[in-house]
Amino acid sequence: MKFTREQDELRSAVRAVLTRHEGVAAWAPLTESVGAAGLGVPEEYGGFGGGTVETYVVMEELGRSLSPVPYLASTVLATQALIATGNTLACAALLPALVDGSAAGALAWAENGSWEPEAVNARVRAGRLTGVKEHVLAGPGRPDTLLVLARDEQGIALFQVDPENAEFTPQPTMDQTRPQARITFDGTPAELLAADGERVLSRVRDLACTALAAEQTGAAARALADTIQYAKDRVQFGRPIGSFQAIKHRLADLHVELEAARSLAQAAAHSDAEPHLAAAAQASCSEAYTHIAGEMIQLHGGIGITWEHEAHRHLKRAHSGRHLFGAPAAHRQRLATRLGLTPVT
């Protein structure tokens, strides 16, 4: 699928920032100079009125560099959850700071290792929240804006909670560039933002799956490119290992798998995260990146398992991302249900 000239220029700008600034140091120029955090935000809240394609471009570049910036946590999850509420007062109060990067947001969603709506058991009674949230993408510290999906008398709803009133416990993660937290609420004051939380959750999940698929596509493409270059440079038995037929076939198979996944990810982005395409993209991209990262380790040989090489970072990002927002089997079941088919594993 084609991108517009403006989207190509956005890609170049994001890549230039990530090349000049390493790690979390890239967050300030991304938000201040490029305006990345406001791309998918309506103009009345300080954004640029873009959509899922612009988010795709940014996430693909972030994946390519394995960037640790909190774009997925703050700009995709928290920001898009706010927009999905339709609560104009809350959006006007909270979005401008998220857009300019002066504040970071987080969405507390998963419980008991599950991202499904039926797993939401945190309760709000008389404006007080009690429960435990897991796998919260909260950046290196407490977020400035904390949104929580919980149940009240009507069902699942979205609430805002003061982060200082909650107990944050960092969770050990395979991918150390994407910190997660376990958050405990014990009679914590909670402000209702949207009563139809299940609708908000459904929309945010599709956007999150589409964004993560874009990141996985960018990371997998970089991992494969690095592996191809290594196969050209590494000499064994007097010739580059990439000249051996067995290696050629493996690399060709990985290229086909990557392009198939990339096509689904781009289709999901261009469709504004249509639910069945978002589910298909996430299942395909998760598995493609995991396979490519594993093959990267294998084809690099001994150097691929050293701390100094990028290969282990790709493997960790791939396996960690594979379980965000549901495993591939869960997304295939969502896809089958959406299409009226018998769920498969």
Order of alpha helices (4+ residues) and beta strands (2+ residues): alpha-alpha-alpha-alpha-beta-beta-beta-beta-beta-beta-beta-beta-alpha-beta-beta-alpha-alpha-alpha-alpha
